[in-house]
Amino acid sequence: MTYTLSLYTKVLVGLLLLTLLTFVQPMLYHLTPGNTAGVQLGISAIKVGLVSAFYMHLRSENAYLKGYIVMALIILLIFFVIVGIDVAYS
């Protein structure tokens, strides 16, 4: 797949708009701290997806490498769940 300058520009504009949304969201929508953190994590997950797909060229990789990435993310999620359970019960 060929990545063009216009595609990189669109991704950059998207990342900048999402970053702006990250800063503006707490002022516009007064949510509880837990809900605000969830929305912020959702926005950051979208930004991570854009960066990894386009700037790290993972969008055009084969399924074998994508499987390794998914496996690493699942292991990271397991660690986060374990730490969350530990913090909740201590």
Secondary structure as a PSIPRED ss2 file (coil, helix, strand):
# PSIPRED VFORMAT (PSIPRED V4.0)

   1 M C   1.000  0.000  0.000
   2 T C   1.000  0.000  0.000
   3 Y C   1.000  0.000  0.000
   4 T C   1.000  0.000  0.000
   5 L H   0.000  1.000  0.000
   6 S H   0.000  1.000  0.000
   7 L H   0.000  1.000  0.000
   8 Y H   0.000  1.000  0.000
   9 T H   0.000  1.000  0.000
  10 K H   0.000  1.000  0.000
  11 V H   0.000  1.000  0.000
  12 L H   0.000  1.000  0.000
  13 V H   0.000  1.000  0.000
  14 G H   0.000  1.000  0.000
  15 L H   0.000  1.000  0.000
  16 L H   0.000  1.000  0.000
  17 L H   0.000  1.000  0.000
  18 L H   0.000  1.000  0.000
  19 T H   0.000  1.000  0.000
  20 L H   0.000  1.000  0.000
  21 L H   0.000  1.000  0.000
  22 T H   0.000  1.000  0.000
  23 F H   0.000  1.000  0.000
  24 V H   0.000  1.000  0.000
  25 Q H   0.000  1.000  0.000
  26 P H   0.000  1.000  0.000
  27 M H   0.000  1.000  0.000
  28 L H   0.000  1.000  0.000
  29 Y C   1.000  0.000  0.000
  30 H C   1.000  0.000  0.000
  31 L C   1.000  0.000  0.000
  32 T C   1.000  0.000  0.000
  33 P H   0.000  1.000  0.000
  34 G H   0.000  1.000  0.000
  35 N H   0.000  1.000  0.000
  36 T H   0.000  1.000  0.000
  37 A H   0.000  1.000  0.000
  38 G H   0.000  1.000  0.000
  39 V H   0.000  1.000  0.000
  40 Q H   0.000  1.000  0.000
  41 L H   0.000  1.000  0.000
  42 G H   0.000  1.000  0.000
  43 I H   0.000  1.000  0.000
  44 S H   0.000  1.000  0.000
  45 A H   0.000  1.000  0.000
  46 I H   0.000  1.000  0.000
  47 K H   0.000  1.000  0.000
  48 V H   0.000  1.000  0.000
  49 G H   0.000  1.000  0.000
  50 L H   0.000  1.000  0.000
  51 V H   0.000  1.000  0.000
  52 S H   0.000  1.000  0.000
  53 A H   0.000  1.000  0.000
  54 F H   0.000  1.000  0.000
  55 Y H   0.000  1.000  0.000
  56 M C   1.000  0.000  0.000
  57 H C   1.000  0.000  0.000
  58 L H   0.000  1.000  0.000
  59 R H   0.000  1.000  0.000
  60 S H   0.000  1.000  0.000
  61 E C   1.000  0.000  0.000
  62 N C   1.000  0.000  0.000
  63 A H   0.000  1.000  0.000
  64 Y H   0.000  1.000  0.000
  65 L H   0.000  1.000  0.000
  66 K H   0.000  1.000  0.000
  67 G H   0.000  1.000  0.000
  68 Y H   0.000  1.000  0.000
  69 I H   0.000  1.000  0.000
  70 V H   0.000  1.000  0.000
  71 M H   0.000  1.000  0.000
  72 A H   0.000  1.000  0.000
  73 L H   0.000  1.000  0.000
  74 I H   0.000  1.000  0.000
  75 I H   0.000  1.000  0.000
  76 L H   0.000  1.000  0.000
  77 L H   0.000  1.000  0.000
  78 I H   0.000  1.000  0.000
  79 F H   0.000  1.000  0.000
  80 F H   0.000  1.000  0.000
  81 V H   0.000  1.000  0.000
  82 I H   0.000  1.000  0.000
  83 V H   0.000  1.000  0.000
  84 G H   0.000  1.000  0.000
  85 I H   0.000  1.000  0.000
  86 D H   0.000  1.000  0.000
  87 V H   0.000  1.000  0.000
  88 A H   0.000  1.000  0.000
  89 Y C   1.000  0.000  0.000
  90 S C   1.000  0.000  0.000
